[in-house]
């Protein structure tokens, strides 16, 4: 799993994980993102689908090349902070 915000996985799945966190690691380039996808036979990308620290080229690549699963606008845990989170997958 690749995640650009550490809390989203806890909110969606009720747990934290050892996901690649794109904005806190050197994985945050499109070149490295493509390497992760190539080396992982299946995966998920959780991304903030708005202005975020995830590089825009990775977001655009995901939108064009990965399978869109769903988008949610805000979470019940943050009713006054409505930002969109999107889930994309590959080979699932």
Secondary structure as the mmCIF struct_conf table of DSSP 4:
data_model
#
loop_
_struct_conf.conf_type_id
_struct_conf.id
_struct_conf.beg_label_comp_id
_struct_conf.beg_label_asym_id
_struct_conf.beg_label_seq_id
_struct_conf.end_label_comp_id
_struct_conf.end_label_asym_id
_struct_conf.end_label_seq_id
STRN STRN1 UNK A 2 UNK A 3
BEND BEND1 UNK A 4 UNK A 5
HELX_RH_AL_P HELX_RH_AL_P1 UNK A 6 UNK A 13
BEND BEND2 UNK A 14 UNK A 15
STRN STRN2 UNK A 20 UNK A 21
TURN_TY1_P TURN_TY1_P1 UNK A 22 UNK A 24
BEND BEND3 UNK A 25 UNK A 25
TURN_TY1_P TURN_TY1_P2 UNK A 26 UNK A 27
BEND BEND4 UNK A 29 UNK A 29
HELX_RH_AL_P HELX_RH_AL_P2 UNK A 30 UNK A 39
BEND BEND5 UNK A 41 UNK A 42
STRN STRN3 UNK A 43 UNK A 48
BEND BEND6 UNK A 49 UNK A 51
BEND BEND7 UNK A 53 UNK A 54
HELX_RH_AL_P HELX_RH_AL_P3 UNK A 56 UNK A 65
BEND BEND8 UNK A 66 UNK A 66
STRN STRN4 UNK A 67 UNK A 73
HELX_RH_3T_P HELX_RH_3T_P1 UNK A 76 UNK A 78
TURN_TY1_P TURN_TY1_P3 UNK A 79 UNK A 80
STRN STRN5 UNK A 84 UNK A 90
#
